[in-house]
Structure formats: C-alpha cells, structure tokens
Amino acid sequence: MKITREFIEAIPKTDLHVHLDGSLRLSTILELADQQDVELPGNPQSEDELARAINMGAICEDLTDYLKAFDVTLSVLQTEEALYRAAFELGEDAALENVKYMEVRYSPLLHTREGLSYPVIVEAVGEGLREAKRQYGLMSGQIICGIRHMTPEASLRMAELCVAFKHKGVVGFDLAGAEANNPAKDYREAFYLVRNNNVNLTIHAGEAYGPESIHQAIHMGGAHRIGHGTRLREDGDLLNYVNDTRIPLEVCLTSNVQTRACKSFESHPLPFYMSYGLRCTINTDNRLVTDTTVSEELARAVQYYDLNIGDLRKLMIDGFKSSFLPYRKKRSVTARACAEFDAVVREFEERRGESAVTDPQVAQELAFQKATADSRTPLAYAVGPEDRGYPLLRRRPYERDAAEATESSVTEEDSSESTEQVSQAE
Ligand SMILES: [Zn+2]
C-alpha cells in the first residue's frame, strides 16, 4: 500500500520544535492587526499580500532573511489576548492533524513592547495551551528561548524565568536566533543556571553554522537535544558522539531548505541520520513562515526518502522518547501512541482490503510488534530494549523470540550474534 496523506494525518505525532511566533494563522494576524490598530510592516491588506510579505514557504537568502517574517508576527503578539489566541490556535491546528504532544517555544523578550511582564506572557501562553488541552486533549509544554543576537544578560533573564516556571507549564530552555557570529559559549551562564536547576535544555545548532556550533551546544551548553543538527554530518566523530549518547535531533526538513541550511530535500541528511541510527524527530519549526504541518513534513520525508511504515513508526516513537516529559509519563504516552499507530495500520489494511505493507520484511516486523503487543502489557511493548526493531532488524519473529529466550540482558550486538547462531542451528 502506498503511504497516503490520509494515513499520515491519522497516525499519532509529536512536534518538539515549533515557534509560537512563526506559527500563527494568516487570518489571525490580519484580525489582530485590525483589532489592535497596528500597521503591519509593508501594510498587507489580504492573506495573499501578507503571505508574500513574510516569504511564506519561499526560499530565503539565509536564516537572517527568514527571520524577518517575525517582525510582522511579533507586531501583533504584544498583548495577553493575542498570546493566548496564538497559543490556543496553534494547539488546535496541531490537534486537528493528530499531534498528541507538542513543545511550543518562544522568547518572552520579544513580547514586551506594550509593557507586558515576563510572567504575564508565560501565563497567557500557558492558558492558551491549557484550553487546547481541554478542548482537544493535546498535551504540551513550553520552551523558553534565549536569543543569540541579543545580549547574554537578556538570555540569562530568560533562564531565570524558565527556572521559575519549571513545573508550571515550562519544560525546557532553548537558544534561538541568528546562529552565525553568536556562539553558544557566550550564553554559558544561562545554560548553567538552567541545568543546575534540573531543567531540560535544547539549543539551535548546526543550522546556519557548522558542526563547531553543535560541539559548543553539547559540550559548553550541555544540550539534551539539538535543534536541527543539519550540519552534524560534517564531523563524523561528533556525529558518533551524538549517536552513542542518544542526543535527539529536532529535524525541520522544509525549514532547512527554506533557510538554505540545506540545498534541497534530496541532499538533506535525514535519511543518512536515520540509517546510521541517530535519534531523529520530525518537526515543523514554523507552521506559518515555512507553510507546513507535521503531516506535510512526514509526507515529504516519505516522498523523498522512500520511508516505509516501519520508518514512520520509528520516527513517531523517537518523537515521544525525545520529549521533555517526565520519564514515567513518557512511557505510558509512548505505549498509547504505539497502540494507536498499529490500530490505524489495521484500519487502513481492512478498509482497503489489501495489505498495508508491501515490503515483506516490514510486514514481518509489524507482525512481530503486534504479536508482542498482544502477549505483553502495552507498557512493556513500547519500552523494550532501546530502539527495539527499528530500524528494521530484518529478523523473523521466531528467531527473535529464540534469541530473547537465551539472552536476557545482552547488548544489541550480542543479541544479533545469538540470533545468527540460532538460525544456523536450525
Ligand atoms: Zn527553530
């Protein structure tokens, strides 16, 4: 079965890297400008004019050019009501394409022009997200951003805010903004404060600058996740470190092409990263400015990299695994998502009267997953050995069962050897 857009929209998803101020609806910007009596830069009068004014979905000169769109969106995001509405509508748009968990990032530094205080900004966004949860069941958290092209002191204020709102809707800290000429090491104080208070940290790196930036983010910043990591492939040693320590990458395909972090979809490193075993998540970055959705990003990945159902399931699991949810919550949420994913596959198989999986090895893998789901609790199913079965291990189910029966706590490599021995014995 061809993986259709309808199928992609039906499966559960995450979005761990989405900017609030880059993800408004066109209609909302125009309405807010009207209500607030704000003249938008370029004075656009229609959604088409506005779309052109912000380079919506268009290839930009570079990241700095791309960031100009935010002058427009930020001009209407200076009141509590506007922040509440932007957060709620973002949650609504995500929930309607079956995003189950979302981490929304923004910098309160950019919302104070009309006198809002930092705590009021965080509370307004939090209230919008809570309303999305009430209406749609969408789980979410906020990530507070420091800004590279502002002073390190400003980012330190954001780190303090982040710590103050830990367990009050804020789940992490990020460093965003113009990456080139603004190295992460300059913001060490902010990173230290955040980590010293056991708050999660992600840093935009390897998007508009080389792997040195990722190196700094990890070793000077202490990042638990990397935003983009597009240029990680230029440093094999660092790539192995990221892989070995399972640091997740927040991949934003379309945004990377739009900002010229990557020349084209064809040349994007995602398929290499996936085949190498890196923990990759699929994200929108900016729903409005990049003119995308999570479904659109997944559809492009399927189109350009020939992903199969097993690959999509792996990406979904890695999305939940990489979230800043507490571990025990993450386990149950991931288990539910896996069960839902498999139910969607079964539904599509039945509806079409054909096998949803044309690759027999994928079918075997899915058969194994389903068998495991039936015979064990859903929890054990989702949280078995790291990355079990993905990328597809190309083993037949009974072989894996035999391997598991003889090897209870062995490494993945040991387990493979054991499987081979069993195969040979047969
Ligand atoms: Zn971003």
Boltz pocket constraint, residues with backbone or C-beta under 6 A from the ligand:
constraints:
  - pocket:
      binder: B
      contacts: [[A, 17], [A, 19], [A, 176], [A, 204], [A, 227], [A, 285]]
      max_distance: 6.0
